[in-house]
Amino acid sequence: MHTLAHPLRRAERTAARGEALVCGDVRLTYGEFVSRCRRLGTVLADLGTVRNDRVAVLAFNSIPFIELYCGVPSAGRVQVPLNFRWADPELAYALEDSGSKVLFIDRDPGPLADLVETVVRLDTGDYESRLATSTEEDFDASVTPDDLAGLFYTGGTTAASKGVMLTHRNLIANTYNSQMLSPIEPGDVYQIIAPLFHAAGSNSVLQCIYQGVPQVIVPAFDPGATLDQIEAEHVTSTLGVPTMLAAQVEAQLASPRDVSSLRVYGHGGSPVATEVIRRAAKAFPATEFVHLYGATETSPLVTGFRHEERYLDEERGRSCGQPVLGVELEIRRPDGTPCPIGEPGEVTASGDNIMAGYWNKPEQTDAVLRDGWYSTGDVGRIDDDGYLYLLDRSKDMIISGGENVYCTEVEEAIYTHPDVLEAAVFGIPDEKWGEVVHAVVVPRAGTEVTPDDIIAHTRESIAGYKVPRSVELRSEELPKSGPGKVLKRELRTPYWADRDTQIN
């Protein structure tokens, strides 16, 4: 197994004069791109970092982001991509928990600057001047496949927030798995539309570099602009979350562009409605749609379903495909024994793509990693041909627009309101976002809190996509089990009563 330096060296050797990265008016060849990645290693050394130091990135999609994604691990350091949608307390938690020494950022860092030794601005010429004055040295030859390549945080400020430790082996294994599932071919042009801090955005970065094909970078998603770019750059492949696909479909049907070059559209991060794929097949008639399922902890691919547009009227069309090559999949009972075909249980996976664990969280690691198998927290079943069908989540988590929202995190934010006695948070179906956050709140006696008060209060401490879209106020206490646990399923059921699964 290789390290992240291998695809860089291969691209430099086989496609040095070919186009590598396109962003706005800037276009780099692979020779230029790899040279800049090498110079980045010198910059990191000049900043006082050493092997295994953590280097954080908070930025929109850009050429420097990809250089950091590849160059930081190739220099033996550990990348820490941060979610730019997070609130300051969430960002501060990740910086402090990871112990990052340097923060690369494309905006005013504000108080975050006090949490690291050095801030490098990507938006002021700081980054470019450091690269221009640095020497070009080869990548760190002592880096091994089992060295840590990155910490990818899954949540916000509570105990649910965990730094997923992905090694070079993990990321390269996922690259091979992606290539075997849906090959990137010479002559392709790949468009990055999902945020690079997200697994959907970075999934195919190394795959494209290995094959020496250009990647067209979208700094911030806009459906019309991405369609214009597909037409102008003759994009052949992309990957987004379902909300992005749905927005592009509507924009394309309303104002058609020439998107005949688009050969493959992968989507993942959350389930997608069948009707979205049906409309997508009309908007992009020459395109193959690929349903991807996985998690940050699996680097991220577990299963894939190619040409799902052909199966929309079949039972199989509601599956998320078969395990990608290199990944084993089992459905297990609570006692860890395998379920027979068709019996629901927890989805577990193994392979070289499975994370090394959670950063500084041995108990949480032991809870999900057993003998090389990762317990996803999703409930599903497998049919006779190995197709996976997701039914529910055993984890207390919502996936809204491709982003993970941990219910306990939102509940903790709500409980900081002085007028709240009890709170329960869960996901309810939404046609645009798949699921949205809903809260049921019991106010303290004698207070006059409103749903708007709760929403405004939570917005102060958590990211906007985690803030409840709706709040129900109740005067009676929440339903509970014998041991006193809130019965969320009882609260959720009315919202999901007309659906076959508890995942939208």
Secondary structure, 3 states (H helix, E strand, C coil): CCCCHHHHHHHHHHHCCCEEEEECCEEEEHHHHHHHHHHHHHHHHHCCCCCCCEEEEECCCCHHHHHHHHHHHHCCCEEEECCCCCCHHHHHHHHHHHCCCEEEECCCCHHHHHHCCEEEECCCCHHHHHHHCCCCCCCCCCCCCCCEEEEEECCCCCCCCCEEEEEHHHHHHHHHHHHHHCCCCCCCCEEECCCCCCHHHHCCHHHHHHHCCCEEECCCCCHHHHHHHHHHHCCCEEEECHHHHHHHHHHHHHCCCCCCCCCEEEECCCCCCHHHHHHHHHHCCCCEEEEEEECHHHCCEEEEECCHHHHCCCHHHHCCCEECCCEEEEEECCCCCECCCCCCEEEEEEECCCCCEECCCHHHHHHHEECCEEEEEEEEEECCCCCEEEEEECCCEEEECCEEEEHHHHHHHHHCCCCEEEEEEEEEEECCCEEEEEEEEEECCCCCCCHHHHHHHHHCCCCHHHCCCEEEECCCCCCECCCCCECHHHHHHHHHCCCCCCCC
